[in-house]
Amino acid sequence: MFALFLTILLAVIVFVWIVIFINLNDFSIKTTRDIPFKKILVTFPHPDDEIFTCGGFIKKTAKQGADTTLLLFTKGEKGTTDAHREHILRKIRTKEGKRSGKILGYKKVIVKDFGDGLLSQKKQRMAIYFEKLLAKENFDLVITYDLSGLYGHEDHMALSRVVTDAVNKHERAKLWYASPNRKFISKIKLPEHMAKSPTFKKLRTAPTLKIFIGGQITSKIKAFYAHRSQMQTLGSGRPFKPSPKWFYLSTLLFEYFYEVN
């Protein structure tokens, strides 16, 4: 009797997983297996931005011997409703970002301090720093948010503009935007209340390729839970809410990108 119960329970769990997997992935987008890049830069504004977008892809390329760097432009100190905790949170989130980066196989994690929530005011300084880094390191692939910032977040949009302009001047590097597929976007609840631009959605890109991350999903889930300080909000907009966060994450076996150049 107990064995029958376990069999039925397992069948239900598998069925639910398949339903979520089918509903969140777009199989019409081409899957790319050939990844020729040897020196990759992933850059985002905040610690934890690196997980959902391309965590599995980076782990996969790191295992294949790629030289991978994670560049975060802020320490994420605004990720709290308590202003008195900002000086503490900046240290905590920096450690979390580095821990996540280690799990995902980054050879180097750089955390700058341009100010959480202030990137739109510091684009010139950011551009000078970023262009020098590109010239020095000669990355052959750069990954960041698209110009919409995914959900209109000012920091996301500011960094995307800086990175896009810099890479366009750089003859060597390819630029990919981390671009979740439209099925996923339609089902997840993004914090669009943070957007100050009423037209940010017009800047969203539709992915041109997807990459199967397979067993790298385990590292992606571990990296997610490395950001302990953000557990209250991280993943809170996920669909199929009754399912645990790790279960939902396990269905994200593809990561989606838009090829800019």
KARA-V250546 format. One record per residue. RES is the residue in three letters. SS is DSSP state (hx for helix, st for strand, lp for the rest). PSI is psi as a letter, one per 30 degrees, with the letter a starting at -180 (* if undefined). D_LAST is the distance of its C-alpha to the last C-alpha in whole Angstrom. Layout:
# KARA-V250546
res/ss/psi/d_last
RES/SS/PSI/D_LAST
RES/SS/PSI/D_LAST
This chain:
# KARA-V250546
res/ss/psi/d_last
MET/lp/e/59
PHE/hx/e/57
ALA/hx/e/55
LEU/hx/e/55
PHE/hx/e/53
LEU/hx/e/51
THR/hx/e/50
ILE/hx/e/49
LEU/hx/e/48
LEU/hx/e/45
ALA/hx/e/44
VAL/hx/e/44
ILE/hx/e/41
VAL/hx/e/39
PHE/hx/e/40
VAL/hx/e/38
TRP/hx/e/35
ILE/hx/e/34
VAL/hx/e/35
ILE/hx/e/32
PHE/hx/e/30
ILE/hx/e/30
ASN/hx/f/30
LEU/hx/f/27
ASN/lp/k/24
ASP/lp/j/22
PHE/lp/f/23
SER/lp/f/21
ILE/lp/k/18
LYS/lp/k/17
THR/st/k/18
THR/lp/k/16
ARG/lp/f/19
ASP/lp/j/17
ILE/lp/j/16
PRO/lp/f/15
PHE/lp/k/14
LYS/lp/f/17
LYS/st/j/17
ILE/st/k/15
LEU/st/k/15
VAL/st/k/16
THR/st/k/17
PHE/st/l/19
PRO/lp/e/22
HIS/lp/k/25
PRO/lp/k/26
ASP/lp/f/26
ASP/hx/f/23
GLU/hx/f/21
ILE/hx/d/24
PHE/hx/e/23
THR/hx/e/19
CYS/hx/g/18
GLY/hx/e/22
GLY/hx/e/22
PHE/hx/e/19
ILE/hx/e/20
LYS/hx/e/23
LYS/hx/e/22
THR/hx/e/20
ALA/hx/e/23
LYS/hx/f/25
GLN/lp/g/24
GLY/lp/g/24
ALA/lp/k/20
ASP/st/j/21
THR/st/k/20
THR/st/k/20
LEU/st/k/21
LEU/st/j/21
LEU/st/k/23
PHE/lp/f/23
THR/lp/l/27
LYS/lp/g/30
GLY/lp/g/30
GLU/lp/f/33
LYS/lp/g/33
GLY/lp/h/33
THR/lp/l/37
THR/lp/f/39
ASP/lp/j/42
ALA/hx/f/41
HIS/hx/f/43
ARG/hx/f/41
GLU/hx/e/38
HIS/hx/f/39
ILE/hx/e/40
LEU/hx/e/37
ARG/hx/e/35
LYS/hx/e/36
ILE/hx/e/36
ARG/hx/e/33
THR/hx/e/32
LYS/hx/e/34
GLU/hx/e/32
GLY/hx/e/29
LYS/hx/e/29
ARG/hx/e/31
SER/hx/e/29
GLY/hx/e/26
LYS/hx/e/29
ILE/hx/e/29
LEU/lp/f/26
GLY/lp/g/26
TYR/lp/k/24
LYS/lp/f/25
LYS/st/k/25
VAL/st/j/25
ILE/st/k/25
VAL/st/j/27
LYS/lp/l/27
ASP/lp/i/29
PHE/lp/f/27
GLY/lp/j/29
ASP/lp/k/29
GLY/lp/g/29
LEU/lp/g/28
LEU/hx/e/25
SER/hx/f/24
GLN/hx/f/27
LYS/lp/g/26
LYS/hx/e/22
GLN/hx/e/23
ARG/hx/e/25
MET/hx/e/22
ALA/hx/e/19
ILE/hx/e/22
TYR/hx/e/22
PHE/hx/e/18
GLU/hx/e/17
LYS/hx/e/20
LEU/hx/e/19
LEU/hx/e/16
ALA/hx/e/18
LYS/hx/e/21
GLU/hx/f/19
ASN/lp/h/16
PHE/lp/k/14
ASP/lp/f/12
LEU/st/k/10
VAL/st/k/11
ILE/st/k/12
THR/st/a/13
TYR/st/l/15
ASP/lp/l/13
LEU/lp/f/14
SER/lp/f/17
GLY/hx/g/18
LEU/hx/e/19
TYR/hx/g/23
GLY/hx/g/23
HIS/lp/k/24
GLU/hx/e/24
ASP/hx/e/23
HIS/hx/e/20
MET/hx/e/19
ALA/hx/e/19
LEU/hx/e/18
SER/hx/e/14
ARG/hx/e/15
VAL/hx/e/16
VAL/hx/e/13
THR/hx/e/10
ASP/hx/e/12
ALA/hx/e/13
VAL/hx/e/9
ASN/hx/f/8
LYS/hx/f/11
HIS/lp/k/11
GLU/lp/f/10
ARG/lp/e/11
ALA/lp/k/9
LYS/st/k/6
LEU/st/k/6
TRP/st/k/8
TYR/st/k/10
ALA/st/j/14
SER/lp/j/15
PRO/lp/k/18
ASN/lp/l/19
ARG/hx/e/21
LYS/hx/e/24
PHE/hx/e/24
ILE/hx/e/24
SER/hx/f/27
LYS/hx/f/29
ILE/lp/k/28
LYS/lp/j/30
LEU/lp/l/27
PRO/lp/i/29
GLU/hx/f/28
HIS/hx/f/31
MET/hx/f/29
ALA/lp/k/27
LYS/lp/f/28
SER/lp/k/26
PRO/lp/f/27
THR/lp/g/24
PHE/hx/e/21
LYS/hx/f/21
LYS/hx/f/19
LEU/hx/f/16
ARG/lp/k/16
THR/lp/k/13
ALA/lp/k/14
PRO/lp/k/13
THR/lp/f/12
LEU/st/l/13
LYS/st/l/16
ILE/st/k/18
PHE/st/k/22
ILE/lp/f/23
GLY/hx/b/27
GLY/hx/f/29
GLN/hx/f/27
ILE/hx/f/28
THR/hx/e/31
SER/hx/e/29
LYS/hx/e/27
ILE/hx/e/30
LYS/hx/e/32
ALA/hx/e/29
PHE/hx/e/30
TYR/hx/f/33
ALA/hx/f/33
HIS/lp/i/32
ARG/hx/e/36
SER/hx/f/36
GLN/hx/g/34
MET/lp/f/35
GLN/lp/e/37
THR/lp/f/34
LEU/lp/k/31
GLY/lp/g/31
SER/lp/f/33
GLY/lp/g/31
ARG/lp/k/31
PRO/lp/l/32
PHE/lp/h/36
LYS/lp/e/37
PRO/lp/f/40
SER/lp/k/38
PRO/lp/l/38
LYS/hx/e/34
TRP/hx/e/34
PHE/hx/e/35
TYR/hx/e/32
LEU/hx/e/30
SER/lp/f/31
THR/lp/f/29
LEU/lp/i/26
LEU/lp/f/25
PHE/st/k/21
GLU/st/k/19
TYR/st/k/16
PHE/st/l/12
TYR/st/k/9
GLU/st/j/6
VAL/lp/e/4
ASN/lp/*/0
